[in-house]
Amino acid sequence: MEYIRRSIEGTLRHHLERGKSLLLLGPRQTGKSTLLSRIESTREISFVQTDIRQRYEKDPSLLSKEVKAMKKEKPLIIIDEVQRVPQIMDEVQALIDQGISQFILTGSSARKLRRGGVVNLLPGRLISLRLDPLTYREYPNPLDTLLLDGSLPGMIQEETQDRETELQSYVETYLEEEVRAEALVRQIGSFIRFLELAGLESGKIINCKSLSQEIGINHTTVASYFEILEDCLVAERIDPITKSTTRKKLTKSSRYLLFDMGVRRLAAAEGRKLGEIRLGELLEQYVGLEMIRYARLSPEKTRIRFWRDPGGPEVDWVIERNREWSPVEVKWTDRPREKDIKHLQTFLAEYKESKKAYLICQTPETLQMAKNIQALSWQKLSELF
């Protein structure tokens, strides 16, 4: 398969040249190993391999002894799937503090690393980066491919008939087995049913009580399942804007998006033949995921949120940057009309600090819909960042 240059590669190399150690987090199969294969390191240690993992589990201090025995000054050590041996972080911290070694740690889950605040033990020493599925800017694809098959590097380069098999394997092997096992979920059937509903409900306001009734488990268990998906980096939580001087009932519940559109579809057991209404919903989800990825790559601190009044208007996504909000609506149409921007106009009137708003759709050319509202193609999303 061809190597796809990742947007994060320059940032990664920059921090290494500064002498920093890195924590590179990302869901499985987002290309962490492929990216790091382009980095010249002194040694690579993979905790995926059982015998190697067990060796360091029994004696984490082996890492310090091995590194100190190396002849190269300040060697660069890559440790893959570091969350599988979280106690190794104490050794890593000591080696960084002593200036003996530089590290790149990779992980597909922050769950075990967060216990006891381990990740936060290395402020100023460990730069945390995130590798997501491919953005459109990194690897352009037709819209139907992105909505149905997603953008995981390994999947998107497969033939169409093979993608289905690979995505199904991802859901069954990784989500249903590894994620459940790591989180110590004992109710296998309920977790698998939860995954299906999480796929179907992806992008919607989460109602844990409603989902709990459908699955037949406690609503607090449903909430914990969403936390598991978020910790294992396979779900994105988007928080709402709740500040308003005129609206008293703004939604306070979060939305969750499964991290990849192809994985979402297979988890939901949803076929490939979908109607326009459903495709419109999926376009909204895709735009949300794409914006989250661009926000992470942005040099400025940027967050993606949403805005909803249960009894009135709602805006699909809001870009929060430099204390300003830029509302974003998503429509399936290629011919946007005035009615498509009415909620954007309401938002701009409500929040005077907001200067621009955007309607993302399938228009071939950018259109000026109102004084400070533009309609632009989903292919041009990166221009907003």
Order of alpha helices (4+ residues) and beta strands (2+ residues): alpha-beta-alpha-beta-alpha-alpha-beta-alpha-beta-alpha-beta-alpha-alpha-alpha-alpha-alpha-alpha-beta-beta-alpha-alpha-beta-beta-beta-alpha-beta-beta-beta
